[in-house]
Amino acid sequence: MPDIFSIGIRRQISAPVSALMLLATGLMLVGCSGGDFGRTRDSFRNDDMHRWLGVEATGSVGLKASQFQLTDGERRLRDQAYPVIEPPHSRPAWKVVFGEYQTIASPWRQKVVFDRTAYGRQLIDEPHRSDASRYAQLIDDVRDDITRFEPFYTTAARVLELDRKRNASLPHVSQLSPRERADAVARMDENTLIVQWVQQCQERRISSYRWALERLVVQGPDNMAAEADRLINELAALAANPPVVTTPVTGVSISSKG
């Protein structure tokens, strides 16, 4: 005959253990939504995951987005634009662990306010083992932007050149419907606005990096500041002379300075 006392103890133990197992399982499932180093896992990715950039850009200036499918170049343009548009080092540790991905309002939105101090304040306030690690984070972020520069503008140049050819061909297309023409023009506007969005974000990142470096030098001077300053100046020189020149869409232009 089973020992009633033993059964009672097992029941008392099994209840909290079951609860802990459910909690652990839930955390594991949530954790699986995020990839390594904050990247979204491949299972959550799709080819057009950054299509919203064009929709947001045109919508923010009162234009309709194109219904055309993205070309390979247009898709690559959006994929390469997002890491620059996303504020640098903008996710706290818990978001990095769970790999949060979110859309971002374009700078043409009236309520979008750029805070050049946000990056530096977060860099300084977050726990670090030493001041050197803060400088290292800043240097890595600036170097990443420099690395992204050429691939993005190579893609942008190709996309905008094809858009010029597209625009030139419109008068010669037989039986071109108003809807087709509108979608073609909308897609060209989208591509141009995305390039301008990236250019504005590059200027704002440079402003944020300079503010952060100045505060780091005041609070924790280190010889690493010279390397950070050199890289920021290199990025600023690149941004000041972009290889792609665009004109404002429908006369809409905003300052990119922070």
C-alpha positions in Angstrom: 0.0 0.0 0.0 1.5 3.4 -1.0 2.6 5.7 1.8 0.0 8.5 1.9 2.6 10.9 3.5 5.1 10.2 0.6 2.3 10.8 -2.0 1.5 14.1 -0.4 5.1 15.2 -0.5 5.5 14.2 -4.2 2.4 16.2 -5.1 3.7 19.2 -3.2 7.0 19.0 -5.0 5.6 18.2 -8.4 3.4 21.3 -8.6 6.2 23.9 -8.3 8.4 21.7 -10.5 5.8 21.6 -13.2 5.4 25.4 -13.0 9.1 25.9 -13.3 9.3 23.6 -16.3 6.5 25.5 -18.0 8.2 28.8 -17.3 11.5 27.5 -18.6 9.9 26.1 -21.7 8.2 29.5 -22.3 11.5 31.3 -22.0 13.2 29.0 -24.3 10.5 29.5 -27.0 10.7 33.2 -26.6 14.4 33.1 -26.8 14.2 31.2 -30.0 12.6 34.2 -31.7 15.9 36.0 -31.6 19.1 35.1 -33.4 22.7 35.4 -32.5 23.9 39.0 -31.7 20.4 40.4 -32.0 19.9 39.3 -35.6 16.4 38.1 -36.6 16.4 34.3 -37.1 16.2 33.1 -40.7 12.8 31.5 -39.9 11.4 35.0 -39.3 13.0 36.5 -42.3 11.5 36.8 -45.8 12.8 38.3 -49.0 10.7 41.4 -48.7 11.1 42.0 -45.0 12.4 45.6 -45.7 9.8 46.5 -48.3 8.1 48.7 -45.7 11.0 51.2 -46.1 9.6 52.4 -49.4 6.0 52.4 -48.1 7.0 54.5 -45.1 9.1 56.9 -47.1 6.5 57.7 -49.7 3.7 57.7 -47.1 5.5 60.2 -44.9 5.5 62.8 -47.8 1.9 62.1 -48.8 2.6 59.8 -51.8 1.3 56.3 -52.5 3.6 53.3 -52.6 4.1 51.3 -55.8 2.4 48.0 -56.2 5.2 46.6 -58.3 7.2 43.7 -57.0 10.7 44.6 -55.9 13.6 43.9 -58.3 16.7 42.2 -56.9 18.5 45.5 -56.8 15.6 47.3 -55.1 15.4 44.5 -52.5 19.1 44.7 -51.9 18.9 48.5 -51.6 16.4 48.2 -48.8 18.3 45.4 -47.0 21.5 47.5 -47.0 19.6 50.7 -46.0 18.1 49.3 -42.8 21.3 48.9 -40.7 22.1 52.6 -41.4 18.6 53.8 -40.7 18.3 51.9 -37.4 19.9 54.1 -34.7 23.4 52.7 -33.8 23.6 50.7 -30.6 19.9 51.4 -30.1 18.8 48.1 -28.4 19.4 47.4 -24.7 20.8 44.0 -23.8 17.5 42.2 -23.3 16.3 43.2 -26.8 19.6 42.0 -28.3 19.0 38.6 -26.6 15.5 38.3 -27.9 16.3 39.8 -31.3 13.6 42.5 -31.5 13.0 43.9 -35.0 10.8 46.9 -35.5 9.9 49.4 -38.2 11.2 53.0 -37.9 9.5 56.3 -38.8 11.1 58.2 -41.6 12.7 61.6 -40.9 9.9 63.3 -42.9 7.4 62.6 -40.2 6.7 65.8 -38.3 6.8 64.1 -34.9 10.2 62.5 -35.5 12.8 64.3 -33.3 16.5 63.5 -33.6 18.4 63.5 -30.4 22.1 63.5 -31.1 22.9 62.8 -27.4 20.9 59.5 -27.2 23.7 57.3 -28.5 26.4 58.8 -26.3 24.2 58.8 -23.2 23.4 55.1 -23.6 27.0 54.3 -24.4 28.1 56.0 -21.2 25.3 54.8 -18.9 25.4 51.1 -19.9 27.7 49.0 -17.6 31.1 48.4 -19.1 34.2 46.8 -17.7 36.3 49.8 -18.4 36.4 53.1 -20.3 38.4 51.3 -23.0 35.4 49.1 -23.7 33.3 52.2 -24.3 35.8 53.5 -26.8 36.0 50.1 -28.4 32.2 50.1 -28.9 32.3 53.5 -30.4 35.1 52.6 -32.8 33.3 49.4 -33.8 30.1 51.3 -34.6 31.9 53.9 -36.7 33.9 51.3 -38.5 30.7 49.3 -39.3 29.2 52.4 -40.9 32.4 52.9 -43.0 32.2 49.3 -44.1 28.5 49.6 -45.1 29.2 52.8 -47.1 30.5 51.5 -50.4 28.2 48.4 -50.8 25.1 50.6 -50.2 26.1 53.3 -52.7 27.1 50.7 -55.3 23.7 49.3 -55.1 22.0 52.7 -55.0 23.9 53.8 -58.1 22.7 50.8 -60.1 19.1 51.1 -58.9 18.9 54.8 -59.7 20.6 54.4 -63.1 18.0 51.7 -64.0 15.3 54.1 -62.8 16.6 56.8 -65.2 16.2 54.3 -68.0 12.8 53.3 -66.7 11.7 56.9 -66.7 13.1 57.5 -70.2 11.2 54.4 -71.6 7.8 55.4 -70.2 6.8 57.6 -73.2 7.6 54.7 -75.6 5.7 51.9 -73.9 2.6 51.0 -75.9 -0.8 51.1 -74.2 0.7 52.0 -70.8 -2.2 52.2 -68.4 -2.5 55.1 -65.9 -2.1 52.5 -63.1 1.2 51.2 -64.5 2.6 54.6 -65.0 1.6 55.6 -61.4 3.3 52.5 -60.0 6.4 53.1 -62.0 6.7 56.7 -60.8 5.9 55.7 -57.2 8.7 53.1 -57.3 11.2 55.6 -58.6 10.2 58.0 -55.8 10.5 55.2 -53.2 14.1 54.4 -54.3 15.1 58.0 -54.3 13.6 58.7 -50.9 15.4 55.6 -49.4 18.8 56.9 -50.6 18.0 60.3 -49.1 16.9 58.7 -45.9 20.2 56.9 -45.6 22.1 60.1 -46.3 20.3 61.9 -43.6 20.9 59.1 -41.1 24.6 59.0 -41.9 24.9 62.7 -41.1 22.9 62.2 -37.9 25.1 59.2 -36.9 28.2 61.3 -37.4 26.8 64.0 -35.1 25.9 61.4 -32.5 29.4 59.9 -32.7 31.1 63.3 -32.2 28.9 64.1 -29.2 29.7 60.7 -27.6 33.4 61.0 -28.2 33.5 64.4 -26.6 31.8 63.1 -23.5 34.0 60.1 -23.3 37.1 62.3 -23.5 35.8 64.4 -20.6 34.7 61.5 -18.4 37.4 59.0 -19.2 40.3 60.2 -21.4 42.1 57.5 -23.2 44.6 57.2 -26.1 41.9 55.3 -28.0 40.1 58.6 -28.5 42.5 59.5 -31.3 41.5 56.4 -33.3 37.9 57.1 -32.8 38.3 60.7 -33.9 40.2 59.5 -37.1 37.4 57.1 -38.0 34.6 59.6 -37.4 36.5 62.1 -39.7 36.8 59.4 -42.3 33.1 58.6 -42.2 32.3 62.4 -42.3 34.5 62.8 -45.4 32.6 59.9 -47.1 29.2 61.3 -46.2 30.1 64.8 -47.4 30.8 63.5 -50.9 28.3 60.7 -51.6 28.9 59.0 -55.0 25.1 59.3 -55.6 23.4 62.6 -56.0 19.6 62.8 -55.8 17.1 65.6 -56.1 14.2 66.1 -53.5 11.0 64.2 -54.4 8.2 66.6 -55.2 10.3 69.4 -53.6 10.3 67.7 -50.2 13.6 68.1 -48.4 14.7 68.2 -44.8 17.9 69.1 -43.1 20.1 66.1 -42.3 22.2 67.9 -39.7 21.8 67.0 -36.1 
